[in-house]
Amino acid sequence: MMVRRFILSVAMVALGATVASGQNRPVSAATCDLPHASGVSSQQLTSGERQRAYRLFVPPGYDGRQRLPLVLDLHGSGGNAAGQARTSGLETLSTGERFIVATLEGQGNRWNVPVQDGRADDVTYVGDVIAHVAARVCTDETRIYATGFSGGGRMTSLLACKLGSRLAAVAPVSGLRWPGPCDGRAVPVLTFHGLADPQNPYDGHAAGRGAEWEESVPDALASWSRHNKCKGEAILEDPAGPLSTMRYEGCGDAEVRMIRIDGLGHTWTRVEVDTTAVMWQFFKSHRLTR
């Protein structure tokens, strides 16, 4: 019952933001006419002179005319698109909620983050995927969102920094980072993290794993709050039970929030909290203004 109340409260906050933002929505984009079969397909493209791929899911009932939101879903290090689709369940949710899902494939099953010369340019790849999807499926380019698990969460953090002008909001899972300096727009951030995560420790300082692993999750959240020009210190709401929230106020339309799960390890959970459902409610409350 506690979990249900928690999800409901998050959904109500998101709904309120949706109503507020709806008063300032941009004029509808030009008419679209892009027929495409619903369901899963494997897509190929060239990005940075490399052959790349991704998994595309178009929800049932797509009519080739209505522009739909797009969610970019990034697997963890060593994973792949098919496995991440099973982990997140975003395709299942999109069947009822009606959004497009592009589940991306890192080269060698890993993302180039922190960025290293000579490896694939994954920021460019993600931008190319957005354009590739929009050329094939009617896409609402004011409602493009990114999420990812673990290494995919770290990559999502980098995308918020480097592709913030194209992303309405991001929601890294078990992998929030501050990949600054970031000179772009304020980007709404929601992250989920288990307090017992041994792979991406909540408190950072993972021994023997390099500078990338020194930053704690609260420190990364604080850096995003400064980027988004939030006011004051973090507010921790910690009721009885496994779920707590760390958030900042005064962020305008670019909220910064973390859902913490006590006792949870390195996983995308739908037990203590339905990560996927809460994330989508958060995404629905944000869109780019043109």
Secondary structure, 3 states (H helix, E strand, C coil): CHHHHHHHHHHHHHHHHHHHHHCCCCCCCCCCCCCCCCEEEEEEEEECCEEEEEEEEECCCCCCCCCEEEEEEECCCCCCHHHHHHHHCHHHHHHHHCCEEEEECCHHHCCCCCCCCCCCCHHHHHHHHHHHHHCCCCEEEEEEEEEEECHHHHHHHHHHHHCCCCCCEEEEECCCCCCCCCCCCCCCEEEEEECCCCCCCCCCCCCCCCHHHCCCHHHHHHHHHHHCCCEEEEEEECCCCCEEEEEEECCCCCCEEEEEECCCCCCCCCCCCCHHHHHHHHHHCCCCCC
